């Protein structure tokens, strides 16, 4: 790694400029932003992987300050989120941590930073972005529903059904936000690690998706939540109801991923073309219930041994 102080300062200034340029393009050029948004973290990630934590933190703070001066105060949340993601990606790469550690650390940190900014926005500026988004979505659905009433053969939702739908969306909002953050983090990591590798950074790899094996405790948690939901039935709208609803959503998604993983495993063992695994993954969403059940069976029983003839270790 470069040790020369002049080179370190020069490269730090260069990364701050590149970070600001990418953020400005993302903020002001909608078409290009579809591409540039995934690379905003790259300059900070590269610098953090090359240099020590103190120098990287200074460059990160300077990058945020310069980008706000250039693009305006409204870009501050975006600058903080992507700068934090880049810093953590680079820092974990410099420490030679695993890709799972990198993913979890970055995802959790970005989620916490977003939560803090949301609280600040509500408490200090009285701006509730989630409430605004829900109101916009509600107005859009109501307009669509009114239009559906004028179309023959289309059954419009009743007011009660609309209310129930938005109550459900409100209750599962924490899970939806969490999963969205981790999905965005995964895309950022997936896009930037190959680029970092081309620039001389050693990057880790995920184990093949086909070998995904969740802890069996996930299945027991899922069964517990299912029992509580079916038999105890927490009061509608209560904290317990919201908690179990979100847990059920998260665990169901994990079991869906387990089911898709088994499909990939089966396709690999049968030496079928890769496009079959891709098509199966796409079809997994409309066949959500079946694939989730497949994940439950895969996690609870040794069905992979039926494919390979080898008992699970």
C-alpha positions in Angstrom: 0.0 0.0 0.0 1.2 3.6 -0.7 2.8 5.1 2.3 4.0 8.5 1.0 2.1 11.3 2.8 1.9 13.5 -0.3 0.4 10.7 -2.4 -2.0 9.9 0.5 -3.3 13.5 0.6 -3.4 13.7 -3.2 -5.4 10.5 -3.5 -7.7 11.6 -0.6 -8.5 14.9 -2.4 -9.1 13.0 -5.7 -11.5 10.5 -4.0 -13.4 13.4 -2.4 -13.8 15.1 -5.8 -14.9 11.8 -7.5 -17.4 11.2 -4.7 -18.8 14.7 -5.0 -19.0 14.4 -8.8 -20.9 11.0 -8.6 -23.3 12.4 -6.0 -23.9 15.5 -8.1 -24.7 13.4 -11.2 -27.0 11.2 -9.2 -28.8 14.3 -7.8 -29.2 16.3 -11.0 -29.2 13.9 -14.0 -32.0 11.4 -13.6 -31.0 9.1 -16.5 -27.4 8.7 -15.5 -28.3 8.4 -11.8 -29.7 4.9 -12.5 -26.1 3.9 -13.0 -24.0 6.3 -10.9 -25.9 5.8 -7.7 -24.4 2.3 -7.3 -20.9 3.7 -7.6 -21.0 6.7 -5.2 -19.5 4.6 -2.4 -16.6 3.4 -4.5 -14.1 6.3 -4.0 -14.4 6.1 -0.2 -14.3 2.3 -0.2 -11.1 2.3 -2.2 -9.4 4.9 0.0 -10.5 3.1 3.2 -9.2 -0.2 1.9 -5.8 1.5 1.1 -5.2 3.7 4.2 -5.7 3.6 7.9 -9.0 4.3 9.6 -8.1 7.8 10.8 -7.1 9.1 7.4 -10.2 7.4 5.9 -12.5 9.1 8.3 -11.0 12.5 7.5 -11.5 11.9 3.8 -15.1 10.7 4.4 -16.0 13.8 6.4 -14.3 16.1 3.9 -16.2 14.3 1.1 -19.5 14.9 2.8 -18.7 18.5 3.4 -17.6 19.2 -0.2 -20.5 17.3 -1.7 -23.0 19.3 0.4 -21.4 22.6 -0.7 -21.7 21.6 -4.3 -25.1 19.8 -4.4 -26.9 21.5 -1.5 -28.0 20.6 2.0 -30.8 18.4 0.6 -28.2 15.9 -0.5 -26.7 15.5 3.0 -28.7 12.3 3.9 -27.6 10.7 0.6 -24.0 11.8 1.2 -23.9 10.4 4.7 -25.4 7.0 3.7 -23.2 6.3 0.8 -20.1 7.7 2.5 -20.7 5.5 5.5 -21.3 2.5 3.3 -18.0 3.1 1.4 -16.0 3.7 4.6 -17.3 0.4 6.1 -16.7 -1.6 2.9 -13.2 -0.4 2.6 -12.4 -0.7 6.3 -13.6 -4.4 6.4 -11.6 -5.1 3.2 -8.5 -3.6 4.8 -9.0 -5.8 7.9 -9.4 -8.9 5.7 -12.9 -9.8 7.0 -15.3 -12.2 5.3 -17.9 -11.1 2.8 -20.7 -12.0 5.1 -19.2 -9.8 7.9 -18.8 -7.0 5.3 -22.4 -7.3 4.2 -23.9 -7.5 7.7 -21.8 -4.7 9.1 -22.5 -2.3 6.2 -26.2 -3.2 6.1 -26.8 -2.7 9.8 -24.8 0.5 10.0 -26.6 2.0 7.0 -30.0 1.0 8.6 -29.1 2.6 11.9 -27.9 5.8 10.2 -31.2 6.0 8.3 -33.1 5.5 11.5 -31.2 8.3 13.2 -31.7 10.7 10.3 -35.4 9.8 10.2 -35.8 10.6 14.0 -33.9 13.9 13.5 -36.1 14.7 10.6 -39.3 14.1 12.6 -38.2 15.7 15.9 -36.3 18.7 14.6 -37.9 19.5 11.2 -41.3 17.9 11.7 -41.0 16.1 8.4 -42.2 12.5 8.5 -41.0 11.1 5.1 -42.6 7.7 5.7 -46.0 9.2 6.5 -45.7 11.4 3.4 -44.9 8.3 1.2 -47.9 6.4 2.6 -50.2 9.4 2.0 -49.0 9.6 -1.6 -49.5 5.9 -2.1 -52.9 6.0 -0.6 -54.0 8.9 -2.9 -52.6 7.0 -5.9 -54.5 3.8 -4.9 -57.7 5.7 -4.3 -57.5 7.3 -7.8 -56.8 3.9 -9.4 -59.7 2.5 -7.4 -62.1 5.2 -8.7 -60.9 4.5 -12.2 -61.5 0.8 -11.7 -65.1 1.4 -10.8 -65.7 2.9 -14.3 -64.2 -0.1 -16.1 -66.4 -3.1 -16.9 -65.2 -6.4 -15.6 -62.8 -4.9 -13.0 -63.7 -5.3 -9.4 -62.8 -2.2 -7.3 -61.7 -2.4 -3.7 -64.0 -1.3 -1.0 -63.1 1.4 1.5 -62.7 -1.2 4.2 -60.4 -3.3 2.0 -58.2 -0.2 1.2 -58.0 0.6 4.9 -57.0 -3.0 5.8 -54.4 -3.0 3.0 -52.8 0.2 4.2 -53.0 -0.9 7.9 -51.1 -4.0 6.9 -48.5 -2.0 4.9 -48.0 0.3 7.9 -47.5 -2.6 10.3 -44.9 -4.4 8.1 -43.1 -1.1 7.2 -40.1 -1.9 9.5 -39.5 -5.2 7.8 -39.9 -3.7 4.3 -37.4 -0.9 5.1 -34.9 -3.4 6.7 -35.1 -5.8 3.7 -34.8 -2.9 1.2 -31.7 -1.5 3.0 -30.0 -4.9 3.0 -31.0 -5.5 -0.7 -29.5 -2.1 -1.7 -26.4 -2.9 0.4 -26.0 -6.2 -1.4 -26.3 -4.6 -4.8 -23.7 -1.9 -3.8 -21.3 -4.6 -2.6 -21.9 -6.8 -5.6 -21.3 -3.9 -8.0 -18.3 -2.4 -6.3 -16.2 -5.4 -5.2 -15.2 -6.4 -8.7 -14.2 -2.8 -9.5 -12.2 -2.6 -6.3 -10.5 -5.8 -7.3 -9.5 -4.3 -10.6 -7.9 -1.4 -8.7 -5.7 -3.7 -6.7 -7.8 -4.4 -3.6 -8.1 -8.0 -2.3 -11.8 -8.8 -2.0 -13.5 -11.9 -0.4 -16.2 -14.1 -2.0 -19.5 -15.4 -0.9 -20.0 -19.1 -0.8 -22.2 -20.3 -3.8 -25.9 -19.6 -3.3 -26.7 -23.2 -3.9 -24.8 -24.1 -0.7 -26.9 -21.8 1.5 -27.9 -23.6 4.7 -29.7 -21.5 7.3 -29.6 -22.6 11.0 -32.4 -25.0 11.8 -33.4 -22.6 14.6 -34.9 -20.4 11.9 -37.5 -23.2 11.3 -38.3 -23.4 15.0 -38.7 -19.6 15.2 -41.0 -19.8 12.2 -43.2 -22.5 13.8 -43.4 -20.6 17.1 -44.5 -17.4 15.3 -47.0 -19.5 13.3 -48.5 -21.1 16.4 -48.8 -17.7 18.2 -50.4 -16.1 15.1 -52.9 -19.0 14.6 -53.9 -19.9 18.2 -53.0 -17.0 20.5 -53.9 -14.3 18.0 -52.5 -11.0 19.5 -54.9 -8.1 19.5 -55.1 -6.4 16.1 -53.0 -3.3 15.8 -51.1 -4.0 19.1 -47.3 -4.0 19.4 -47.3 -7.8 19.8 -49.4 -8.1 16.6 -47.0 -5.8 14.7 -43.9 -7.7 16.1 -45.2 -11.1 15.2 -46.3 -9.9 11.7 -42.9 -8.5 11.0 -41.1 -11.6 12.3 -43.4 -13.9 10.2 -42.6 -11.8 7.1 -38.8 -12.0 7.7 -38.8 -15.7 8.5 -41.0 -16.5 5.5 -38.5 -14.6 3.3 -35.6 -16.5 4.7 -37.3 -19.8 4.1 -38.2 -18.7 0.6 -34.4 -18.1 0.0 -33.7 -21.6 1.4 -36.2 -23.1 -1.0 -34.6 -21.2 -4.0 -31.2 -22.4 -2.8 -32.4 -26.0 -2.8 -33.6 -25.5 -6.4 -30.2 -24.2 -7.4 -28.5 -27.1 -5.6 -30.7 -29.6 -7.4 -30.1 -28.0 -10.8 -26.4 -28.1 -10.2 -26.4 -31.7 -9.0 -28.4 -32.8 -12.1 -26.0 -30.8 -14.3 -28.8 -29.0 -16.0 -28.2 -25.7 -17.9 -27.9 -22.6 -15.6 -30.8 -20.9 -17.4 -33.1 -23.4 -15.6 -32.0 -22.1 -12.2 -32.5 -18.5 -13.4 -36.1 -19.3 -14.7 -36.8 -21.2 -11.5 -35.7 -18.2 -9.4 -38.1 -15.9 -11.4 -41.0 -18.3 -11.0 -40.3 -18.6 -7.2 -42.1 -15.3 -6.5 -45.5 -16.3 -8.0 -45.0 -19.8 -6.5 -44.0 -18.2 -3.1 -46.0 -20.7 -1.0 -44.7 -23.8 -2.7 -41.0 -22.6 -2.6 -41.3 -21.6 1.0 -42.7 -25.0 1.8 -39.7 -26.5 -0.1 -37.4 -24.4 2.1 -39.1 -25.7 5.2 -38.7 -29.3 4.1 -35.0 -28.7 3.0 -34.2 -27.1 6.4 -36.1 -29.6 8.5 -35.2 -32.8 6.7 -32.2 -34.2 4.9 -33.6 -34.0 1.4 -30.3 -32.9 -0.1 -29.0 -36.4 0.8 -31.7 -37.8 -1.5 -30.1 -35.8 -4.3 -26.4 -36.6 -3.6 -26.7 -39.8 -1.6 -24.6 -38.2 1.1 -25.9 -37.6 4.7 -25.8 -34.0 6.0 -22.9 -33.3 8.3 
